Amino acid sequence: MNLVISKEQMLNGLQSVQNVVSTRTTLPILSNVLLRTQENRLELTATDLDVTVTCSVEAAVKRAGTTTMPVKKIWSIARELANLELELDVDDKNVTSLRAGASFFKIRGLGAEEFPPLPKPKEDRKFTIAQDRLKGMLKKTSFAISADESRYVLNGIFISLREHKLIMVATDGRRLALAEEDVDVTEKSQGDCIVPAKAVAELGRLLSDTGEVEIVFSENQASFDLRQEKGPQIQLVTKLIEGTYPNYRQVIPAETKERIAVSREELMHALKRAEIMTSEKQNSVRLTFTKNNLAITANSPEVGEARESMAINYKGKDMAIAFNPAYMIEPLAALSEDEVFIELIDELSPGVLKINGPFLYVVMPMRLT
């Protein structure tokens, strides 16, 4: 294999795939990136056997071929090179000679035949959505994914495709985030799947604000084909989490007694300040609603006390409810709207956070102290 590629294109390709590579793998080939030439393009692929990312970038191919090389080494070299053009020449022993101006490196790789076969999901169900819309949905839900491995079905985002709606749900049992978007989908493509947290994190990093993404999912695999007119062409393929996702509709309160509009930014920063005065033992912030006022307080004997007050439009009965502050800050940080709505029933029932749009967030209260 012999090709010439710009430093920018090489870095774009490596940056897209290298995060998937595990640093603690027992298989040396999984520390490598697969390089494969196409017509005037170089295709780079990395995998951890669960998530596979492929990125295709422009290159001047002089001699076609395939090889693999340690992804962290080639990334470190390419990043530090002063010259803006790289020439890669691979011999039949998978040793790559890399030239860039006055710099020269020899990098020992492994044969492409050792690289795991690339997954090809069956085209059972598919639909297309704008990348920025998918990115927004992931941002509004992914923070609520459970990290508890004993409840493995919650270790990802539940995606439901029904009646021209794409619904995404994440929950860890203490809070639940839901976002939805209208999509054009055939009846044959309707269905559900659970995308694991690692694939969700990679997607959030790879999706851009332009172009579309084609999503194909079968019983145990899903692929996300990121398409845009310019720039690298990227595909992510992931295994899906097997199992039945719990009925999330059951935890969404059917009715509410109070609906209070508040400034998202003001509430978020007040909660962040109050959170400073919480401790591991006393990790709750109290929200007290009185006529046209919201008081936010945190009190822990070993740390101290914080008090804030916000002017709000509230005419209901006096009410106090306590939440884990992080569980309120995370959704507020993921949203961009100026105004959010807090819906409450009483101090023991779940609180609901909404916007003027297809998003809701349910959070369990903590015991008032």
C-alpha positions as CSV (number, residue, x, y, z in Angstrom):
1,M,0.0,0.0,0.0
2,N,1.3,3.5,-0.9
3,L,-0.6,6.7,-0.5
4,V,-0.2,10.4,0.2
5,I,-2.6,12.1,2.7
6,S,-2.8,15.5,4.3
7,K,-2.2,15.8,8.0
8,E,-5.7,17.3,8.5
9,Q,-7.4,14.3,6.7
10,M,-5.3,11.8,8.7
11,L,-6.1,13.4,12.0
12,N,-9.8,13.7,11.1
13,G,-9.9,10.0,10.4
14,L,-8.0,8.9,13.5
15,Q,-9.9,11.3,15.7
16,S,-13.2,9.7,14.5
17,V,-12.2,6.1,15.3
18,Q,-9.6,6.1,18.1
19,N,-11.9,6.6,21.0
20,V,-13.4,3.1,20.5
21,V,-10.1,1.4,21.0
22,S,-9.8,-0.1,24.5
23,T,-6.6,0.5,26.5
24,R,-7.0,-2.7,28.4
25,T,-7.5,-5.2,25.6
26,T,-5.9,-8.7,25.7
27,L,-6.0,-8.9,21.9
28,P,-3.2,-6.9,20.4
29,I,-5.1,-6.4,17.1
30,L,-7.8,-4.5,19.0
31,S,-5.2,-1.8,19.8
32,N,-4.8,-1.3,16.0
33,V,-6.6,0.7,13.4
34,L,-7.4,-1.0,10.1
35,L,-6.3,1.0,7.1
36,R,-7.9,0.1,3.8
37,T,-7.7,2.0,0.5
38,Q,-10.5,2.8,-1.8
39,E,-10.6,5.0,-4.9
40,N,-8.8,8.1,-3.8
41,R,-9.9,7.5,-0.2
42,L,-8.4,5.9,2.9
43,E,-10.8,4.0,5.2
44,L,-9.9,3.7,8.9
45,T,-11.7,1.3,11.2
46,A,-11.4,0.6,14.9
47,T,-13.4,-1.8,17.1
48,D,-13.7,-3.2,20.6
49,L,-15.9,-6.0,19.3
50,D,-19.0,-4.3,20.6
51,V,-18.8,-0.9,18.8
52,T,-17.1,-0.4,15.5
53,V,-16.4,3.0,13.9
54,T,-15.3,3.4,10.3
55,C,-14.2,6.7,8.8
56,S,-13.4,7.4,5.1
57,V,-11.2,10.4,4.2
58,E,-9.6,11.8,1.0
59,A,-6.1,10.4,0.0
60,A,-4.0,10.1,-3.1
61,V,-3.7,6.3,-3.5
62,K,-0.7,5.2,-5.5
63,R,-0.9,1.5,-4.6
64,A,-4.0,-0.1,-3.1
65,G,-3.8,-2.3,-0.1
66,T,-4.7,-3.0,3.6
67,T,-2.8,-3.1,6.9
68,T,-3.2,-2.3,10.6
69,M,-1.1,-0.2,12.9
70,P,-1.2,0.9,16.6
71,V,-3.8,3.6,16.6
72,K,-2.3,5.6,19.6
73,K,1.2,5.6,18.0
74,I,0.0,6.8,14.6
75,W,-2.2,9.4,16.2
76,S,0.6,10.8,18.4
77,I,3.0,10.9,15.4
78,A,0.5,12.6,13.0
79,R,-0.4,15.2,15.6
80,E,3.2,16.2,16.2
81,L,4.3,16.4,12.6
82,A,5.2,19.8,11.3
83,N,4.8,18.9,7.7
84,L,1.2,19.1,6.3
85,E,1.6,16.1,4.0
86,L,2.2,12.4,4.9
87,E,3.4,9.6,2.7
88,L,2.6,6.0,3.9
89,D,4.3,3.1,2.3
90,V,3.5,-0.4,3.6
91,D,5.7,-3.5,2.8
92,D,4.6,-7.1,2.7
93,K,5.5,-7.6,6.4
94,N,3.0,-4.8,7.5
95,V,5.8,-2.4,8.3
96,T,4.7,1.2,7.5
97,S,7.3,3.7,6.4
98,L,5.9,7.2,7.1
99,R,7.6,10.2,5.6
100,A,6.6,13.8,6.3
101,G,9.1,16.5,5.3
102,A,12.3,15.9,7.3
103,S,10.6,13.3,9.6
104,F,10.7,9.5,9.0
105,F,9.2,6.7,11.0
106,K,8.9,2.9,10.7
107,I,5.8,1.5,12.4
108,R,5.3,-2.2,12.9
109,G,1.8,-3.3,12.3
110,L,-0.2,-6.6,12.1
111,G,-1.8,-8.2,9.1
112,A,-5.3,-7.0,8.1
113,E,-6.5,-10.7,8.1
114,E,-6.1,-10.7,11.9
115,F,-8.6,-7.8,12.3
116,P,-12.1,-8.9,13.3
117,P,-14.5,-9.1,10.3
118,L,-16.5,-5.9,9.9
119,P,-20.1,-6.2,11.0
120,K,-22.9,-5.8,8.4
121,P,-26.3,-5.2,10.0
122,K,-29.2,-6.7,8.1
123,E,-31.4,-4.0,6.7
124,D,-34.4,-5.0,8.7
125,R,-35.6,-1.5,9.7
126,K,-34.2,1.8,8.7
127,F,-35.0,5.5,8.7
128,T,-33.2,8.9,8.2
129,I,-33.0,11.9,10.5
130,A,-31.0,15.1,10.5
131,Q,-27.8,14.8,12.5
132,D,-28.5,17.9,14.6
133,R,-31.9,16.5,15.7
134,L,-30.5,13.1,16.7
135,K,-27.6,14.9,18.5
136,G,-30.1,17.0,20.4
137,M,-32.2,14.0,21.5
138,L,-29.1,12.2,22.7
139,K,-28.0,15.2,24.7
140,K,-31.4,15.5,26.3
141,T,-31.5,11.9,27.5
142,S,-28.1,10.2,27.7
143,F,-27.2,11.7,31.1
144,A,-30.0,9.5,32.7
145,I,-28.5,6.2,31.5
146,S,-27.9,3.8,34.4
147,A,-24.3,2.8,35.2
148,D,-25.5,-0.1,37.4
149,E,-24.4,-3.2,35.5
150,S,-26.7,-5.5,37.4
151,R,-29.6,-3.8,35.6
152,Y,-28.0,-4.1,32.1
153,V,-31.2,-3.2,30.1
154,L,-30.9,0.3,31.6
155,N,-27.2,0.6,30.5
156,G,-28.3,2.3,27.2
157,I,-30.9,4.4,25.5
158,F,-34.2,2.9,24.5
159,I,-35.2,3.9,21.0
160,S,-38.8,3.4,19.9
161,L,-40.0,3.9,16.4
162,R,-43.8,4.1,16.2
163,E,-46.4,6.0,14.2
164,H,-44.0,8.4,12.6
165,K,-42.4,9.2,16.0
166,L,-38.9,8.6,17.2
167,I,-38.9,8.3,21.0
168,M,-35.7,8.1,23.1
169,V,-35.8,7.1,26.8
170,A,-33.1,6.8,29.4
171,T,-33.6,6.0,33.1
172,D,-31.5,4.7,36.1
173,G,-34.5,4.0,38.3
174,R,-34.3,7.4,40.1
175,R,-35.0,9.7,37.2
176,L,-36.2,9.3,33.6
177,A,-35.5,11.5,30.5
178,L,-37.7,11.3,27.4
179,A,-37.3,13.1,24.0
180,E,-39.2,12.7,20.8
181,E,-39.1,13.8,17.2
182,D,-41.3,13.4,14.2
183,V,-39.7,11.1,11.6
184,D,-40.8,9.7,8.2
185,V,-40.9,6.0,8.8
186,T,-42.6,3.1,7.0
187,E,-44.8,0.6,8.8
188,K,-42.2,-2.1,8.1
189,S,-39.5,-0.1,9.9
190,Q,-41.3,0.3,13.2
191,G,-39.7,-1.3,16.2
192,D,-37.7,-0.9,19.4
193,C,-34.0,-1.3,20.4
194,I,-31.6,-0.5,23.2
195,V,-28.4,1.2,22.2
196,P,-25.6,0.8,24.7
197,A,-24.0,3.7,26.6
198,K,-20.6,3.5,24.8
199,A,-22.2,3.7,21.4
200,V,-24.4,6.6,22.6
201,A,-21.3,8.5,23.9
202,E,-19.5,7.9,20.5
203,L,-22.5,9.1,18.5
204,G,-22.8,12.2,20.6
205,R,-19.1,13.0,19.8
206,L,-19.3,12.1,16.1
207,L,-22.6,13.7,15.1
208,S,-22.4,17.2,13.5
209,D,-24.8,20.1,13.1
210,T,-25.3,19.4,9.3
211,G,-26.1,16.4,7.2
212,E,-28.3,13.4,7.8
213,V,-27.8,10.1,9.5
214,E,-29.3,6.8,8.3
215,I,-30.1,4.4,11.1
216,V,-30.5,0.7,10.3
217,F,-31.4,-1.7,13.1
218,S,-32.0,-5.4,13.3
219,E,-32.5,-7.8,16.3
220,N,-29.0,-7.5,17.7
221,Q,-27.2,-4.7,15.8
222,A,-27.6,-1.1,14.7
223,S,-25.7,1.0,12.3
224,F,-25.5,4.8,12.1
225,D,-24.4,6.1,8.7
226,L,-23.4,9.8,9.1
227,R,-23.7,11.6,5.8
228,Q,-22.7,15.1,4.8
229,E,-21.6,16.8,1.6
230,K,-18.1,17.6,2.8
231,G,-15.8,16.1,5.4
232,P,-15.2,12.5,6.5
233,Q,-17.8,9.8,5.9
234,I,-18.4,8.0,9.2
235,Q,-20.3,4.8,10.1
236,L,-20.8,3.5,13.6
237,V,-22.0,-0.1,14.1
238,T,-22.9,-1.4,17.5
239,K,-24.3,-4.5,19.2
240,L,-27.6,-3.8,20.9
241,I,-28.5,-4.6,24.5
242,E,-30.8,-7.7,24.6
243,G,-33.7,-7.7,26.9
244,T,-37.0,-6.0,27.6
245,Y,-37.0,-2.3,28.6
246,P,-39.3,-1.5,31.5
247,N,-42.6,0.2,30.8
248,Y,-41.5,3.8,31.1
249,R,-45.0,5.2,30.8
250,Q,-45.9,3.9,34.2
251,V,-43.5,6.3,36.0
252,I,-44.8,9.5,34.2
253,P,-47.4,11.2,36.5
254,A,-50.8,11.2,34.7
255,E,-51.8,14.5,36.4
256,T,-50.3,17.4,38.2
257,K,-51.4,20.0,40.8
258,E,-48.9,22.8,40.2
259,R,-47.1,23.9,37.0
260,I,-44.5,26.6,37.7
261,A,-42.5,28.4,35.0
262,V,-38.9,29.3,35.9
263,S,-35.8,30.7,34.2
264,R,-33.7,27.7,33.3
265,E,-30.3,29.5,33.6
266,E,-31.3,31.1,36.9
267,L,-32.5,27.9,38.5
268,M,-29.5,25.9,37.2
269,H,-26.9,28.3,38.7
270,A,-28.8,28.6,42.0
271,L,-28.8,24.8,42.3
272,K,-25.1,24.6,41.4
273,R,-24.3,27.1,44.2
274,A,-26.5,25.2,46.7
275,E,-24.9,21.9,45.7
276,I,-21.5,23.2,47.0
277,M,-22.9,23.0,50.5
278,T,-24.1,19.4,50.3
279,S,-22.2,16.3,51.4
280,E,-22.3,12.6,50.7
281,K,-24.5,12.1,53.8
282,Q,-26.7,15.1,53.1
283,N,-27.0,15.2,49.4
284,S,-30.3,17.0,48.8
285,V,-31.4,20.5,48.0
286,R,-34.8,21.7,49.2
287,L,-37.1,23.7,47.0
288,T,-39.7,25.7,48.9
289,F,-42.5,27.3,46.8
290,T,-44.4,30.2,48.4
291,K,-46.4,33.0,46.9
292,N,-44.3,34.4,44.0
293,N,-41.1,33.0,45.5
294,L,-38.9,29.9,45.2
295,A,-36.4,29.4,48.1
296,I,-33.5,27.0,47.4
297,T,-31.7,25.7,50.5
298,A,-29.0,23.2,51.3
299,N,-28.0,22.3,54.8
300,S,-25.4,19.7,55.9
301,P,-24.1,19.7,59.5
302,E,-20.5,18.9,58.4
303,V,-20.3,21.5,55.6
304,G,-22.7,24.4,56.3
305,E,-25.7,26.0,54.7
306,A,-26.8,27.8,51.5
307,R,-29.9,29.8,50.8
308,E,-31.1,31.3,47.5
309,S,-34.4,32.9,46.5
310,M,-35.9,33.4,43.1
311,A,-38.9,35.5,42.1
312,I,-41.4,33.3,40.3
313,N,-45.0,33.5,39.3
314,Y,-46.6,31.2,41.8
315,K,-50.1,31.4,43.3
316,G,-50.5,27.8,44.7
317,K,-50.3,26.5,48.2
318,D,-47.0,26.5,50.0
319,M,-45.0,23.4,49.2
320,A,-41.5,22.1,49.8
321,I,-39.8,19.2,48.0
322,A,-36.2,18.0,48.0
323,F,-34.1,16.6,45.1
324,N,-30.6,15.4,44.5
325,P,-29.2,18.6,43.0
326,A,-27.2,16.7,40.3
327,Y,-30.5,15.2,39.1
328,M,-31.9,18.6,38.5
329,I,-28.7,20.3,37.2
330,E,-28.0,17.7,34.5
331,P,-31.3,18.1,32.5
332,L,-31.2,21.9,32.9
333,A,-27.6,21.9,31.4
334,A,-28.7,19.7,28.5
335,L,-31.6,22.0,27.5
336,S,-31.2,25.3,25.6
337,E,-34.7,26.9,26.3
338,D,-34.9,30.1,28.4
339,E,-37.9,28.8,30.3
340,V,-38.7,25.5,31.9
341,F,-41.7,24.2,33.7
342,I,-41.7,22.3,37.0
343,E,-44.8,20.2,37.6
344,L,-45.5,19.0,41.1
345,I,-48.2,17.0,42.9
346,D,-46.9,17.0,46.5
347,E,-43.6,16.5,48.4
348,L,-43.6,12.7,48.1
349,S,-44.6,12.3,44.4
350,P,-42.1,12.5,41.5
351,G,-41.4,16.0,40.1
352,V,-41.6,16.6,36.3
353,L,-39.5,19.0,34.3
354,K,-40.9,20.1,30.9
355,I,-40.3,22.6,28.1
356,N,-42.4,24.0,25.4
357,G,-41.4,21.0,23.2
358,P,-41.4,17.2,23.0
359,F,-39.3,16.6,26.2
360,L,-40.0,15.6,29.7
361,Y,-37.9,14.5,32.7
362,V,-39.2,12.7,35.8
363,V,-37.2,12.8,39.0
364,M,-37.9,11.0,42.3
365,P,-37.9,13.3,45.4
366,M,-35.7,12.8,48.4
367,R,-36.9,12.7,52.0
368,L,-37.3,16.2,53.5
369,T,-35.0,16.7,56.5
